[in-house]
């Protein structure tokens, strides 16, 4: 007999057969065949003997005669199955008929064979039996593995630190949340039971709800997305999240599996790193700025001395020229301080549509001068030569936050300087074409590996080791994006790097005030001037008096409040940083006094030598401040600010003079 026909594919440990038949000669014949095929066989000649055998013998198949003496073999099927769950019973009978076959199958038999047995048919039947056993065992193992996998998934799902939301992907109920983990509930301040009654769109702020259908369309096309988004908590507060989502299939249904990570702390950390990078840059600039200021002071001191000499000789024209040179140098110094303050302070994210139109070439030129300590002063000190060549085209108009664009250019120039450890050349170009303005910063330095080229704008990535925070280019990328522009990089190792910034062209320039033209005021005020620095008060006193204004000087906040209550005051100009009582407190006291007296609030202007005092509308309204002006402010500009405050209607009963 050919073994290939009858060899079972089942595990050999499962090839155990119990043969139950009272015909001993028949059993011996079957036994010879089965044992020759590596089956493990036990024999029982009665039902009672079989019942004992089944207790100790790990039988998986029972070959059971239909008649056992006066008993019917089918009566024992249930007892065998009870003793060995999963056992298969194959009935054998010499009196086979349809009725007996049906009866055997109804009692739980797997199959039946006719006597005398065809050994090929017997072995084929056994092969099918063992295949069924194997499949059943695999099914049980798979179900156990599935249960274990589900348990493991549920544990990961429940314990995950990120918020996980599973929602329906399509149909009328698309977006309905069907499962949520505890982290999702905690992140949004909801109970899980509440989330399960909601749609994912309910977690989107109002401005984002229209993007939900488009997002779902992308997901249902099988795309996995990763993007920054915003969610809203139960109390209505909005917070940033990083969303990773994709389509999954469970049964015959499709769902969106979304992982949301709260970026609130990450954003704070990034801002801290950006601030650290900015302050570090300011510290690096300090030496060069000190050098520049010494030059400015030299011009101021020398110019004043020459002016005094020419005045003593009655050479008024020459004295005037020297004084104008001093004024220009002082303005340059003030501009340098303001740029440092703008660069170092924590930036307020103002929308670019509230910005102004400016010529980016002027901004780039200022950035080049501000970064001179890096590419000129420090380089000279190290004995290397870095040449910076500029090609700036006028009329490159953009709209937005000039300080942010200034910072971007400073970052790019600093990056180029660091790429020239042995010296080299930096080229800075501006140009415009149709509706686009471009800034190009190019160096012939060490270049960037292709593997790292795609990482340069990623937060915290740096090639400078502990010397860098990896936030300079990342923050620049964000600022350019906020202006509706884009920034790109091209580089080859050893062949230098080119950074290109492209911004939308703004067609209308913002009108600029001509600070040199002095316009007189067509009204006379009683102006309270407050500053703890006497020379400042005295200077403003003299300047405003020259233009017909009555000035009441005060040298502290408390003195100013007392004088305001004792005199008629039409306008207050007050310093911000004063001991004991600062400008905000003086303004609040003035407002409260006006309210108590039932008179209109007196216009209030704050002057500050602290850079970066961003106008906070809520605080200004609360304290009654009309505007904030940074020092130094020249007389023409101050007169214009006074005119603007008056024109804005801060007081309706101002004493205008003809």
Helices and strands as residue ranges (DSSP letters): H 3-6, G 12-14, E 16-20, H 24-35, E 40-44, H 47-56, E 61-65, E 67-68, E 71-72, G 73-76, H 77-83, E 88-93, H 98-106, E 111-114, H 119-159, E 163-168, E 177-180, H 182-188, H 192-195, G 200-203, G 206-208, H 211-220, E 225-232, E 238-250, E 253-262, H 264-312, H 316-344, G 352-354, E 356-359, H 360-370, H 372-372, I 373-378, H 379-382, E 386-392, E 397-400, H 402-418, E 424-433, E 436-443, H 450-453, G 465-467, H 472-482, E 486-491, E 497-504, E 526-530, H 534-546, E 550-554, H 557-566, E 571-575, H 583-597, E 603-608, H 617-623, E 627-630, H 635-647
